[in-house]
């Protein structure tokens, strides 16, 4: 499932860049989703990837916490 999810996201969102990392996060400076491929096999890792991709698709730029973003 993890490979299918990542492949699907990569194919459907070519405007975003992706790079393997230890953590999941969105970097607005270089429009890159950082993700941990070892954690994609569980549901928490899959949701983390989807969460970070959403930041990119919504054009989120500067924030330090999700609470700040929602405020």
C-alpha positions as CSV (number, residue, x, y, z in Angstrom):
1,X,0.0,0.0,0.0
2,X,2.7,2.5,0.9
3,X,4.4,2.2,-2.5
4,X,1.0,2.6,-4.3
5,X,0.2,5.7,-2.2
6,X,3.5,7.4,-2.8
7,X,3.4,6.5,-6.6
8,X,-0.1,7.9,-6.9
9,X,0.8,11.1,-5.1
10,X,3.9,11.6,-7.2
11,X,2.0,11.0,-10.5
12,X,-0.9,13.2,-9.5
13,X,1.0,16.2,-8.1
14,X,4.0,16.8,-10.4
15,X,4.2,20.5,-9.2
16,X,5.5,19.3,-5.8
17,X,9.0,17.9,-5.1
18,X,9.5,15.0,-2.7
19,X,12.6,13.9,-0.8
20,X,13.3,11.1,1.6
21,X,14.1,12.3,5.2
22,X,13.8,11.2,8.8
23,X,10.7,13.3,9.4
24,X,7.6,14.3,7.6
25,X,7.3,18.0,6.8
26,X,6.5,20.6,4.2
27,X,9.2,23.0,3.2
28,X,7.7,26.1,1.6
29,X,11.1,27.5,0.7
30,X,11.7,24.9,-1.9
31,X,8.2,23.5,-2.4
32,X,9.3,20.1,-1.1
33,X,7.5,17.4,0.9
34,X,10.0,15.6,3.1
35,X,8.9,12.0,4.1
36,X,10.3,9.0,5.8
37,X,9.9,6.0,3.5
38,X,10.3,3.5,6.3
39,X,7.2,4.8,8.0
40,X,4.9,4.7,5.0
41,X,4.0,1.1,5.7
42,X,1.8,2.1,8.6
43,X,-1.3,4.2,8.6
44,X,0.2,7.0,10.7
45,X,3.0,7.4,8.1
46,X,0.5,7.4,5.2
47,X,-1.6,10.1,6.9
48,X,1.5,12.1,7.7
49,X,2.5,12.1,4.0
50,X,-1.1,13.1,3.0
51,X,-1.0,15.9,5.6
52,X,2.2,17.4,4.3
53,X,1.2,17.1,0.7
54,X,-2.0,19.0,1.6
55,X,0.2,21.9,2.9
56,X,1.9,22.1,-0.4
57,X,-1.3,21.9,-2.5
58,X,-2.9,24.6,-0.3
59,X,0.1,26.9,-0.8
60,X,1.0,27.2,2.8
61,X,4.1,29.3,3.3
62,X,5.3,30.5,6.7
63,X,4.0,29.0,9.9
64,X,5.6,27.3,12.9
65,X,2.6,25.2,14.1
66,X,-0.6,23.9,12.6
67,X,-2.5,25.9,15.3
68,X,-0.8,29.1,14.0
69,X,-1.8,28.2,10.5
70,X,-5.4,27.7,11.5
71,X,-5.6,30.9,13.4
